[in-house]
Amino acid sequence: GEFLSFADDLLSGLGTSCVAAGRSHGEVPEVSIYSVIFKCLEPDGLYKFTLYAVDTRGRHSELSTVTLRTACPLVDDNKAEEIADKIYNLYNGYTSGKEQQTAYNTLMEVSASMLFRVQHHYNSHYEKFGDFVWRSEDELGPRKAHLILRRLEKVSSHCSSLLRSAYIQSRVDTVPYLFCRSEEVRPVGMVWYSVLKDTKITCEEKMVSMARNTYGESKGR
């Protein structure tokens, strides 16, 4: 794993482009809460962070562990339903070599999560004509069907449960945050407490747009 010091790395700007120091104001005006902003975490991932503090004498506190699961990959539900309809029409009746290749290419081009949602819509609308797995094997042959279907194994049980929701909607949230950096170089031997107490730190307000899905059994507003 990667080891980062909040004071030496993040506030001094030596952290990676994916990790930065941030700040928000606490309930008491004179109290500031510093935070670590992660911008490059993979979706549908489980991350474990081990944290500890260092006092003025360099002694470490007890370790604290935080485990975080990131959101599932985004899906466009309308597009997934359109693809399910397209695949049904390609499978329906006599399937020529050209139609087989079109269906195969279409299903291989979408993400694993989108493929899972396509399967959900296909079975919801057309299962009486044969479910998605059986029709894919019958129309495309075992080898091509296997290449498509094994991609579904990449979807975690957590996300696969959400992807079976009756409705999935998309939204974009804009979230403000403070990106902070120290204006001074920390002298050798400077105690850790003084880094946040005495060092001049400037923060710039930025905005980040976060696209996300909402899941439910009925359409939201």
Order of alpha helices (4+ residues) and beta strands (2+ residues): beta-beta-beta-beta-alpha-alpha-alpha-alpha-alpha-alpha-beta-alpha-beta
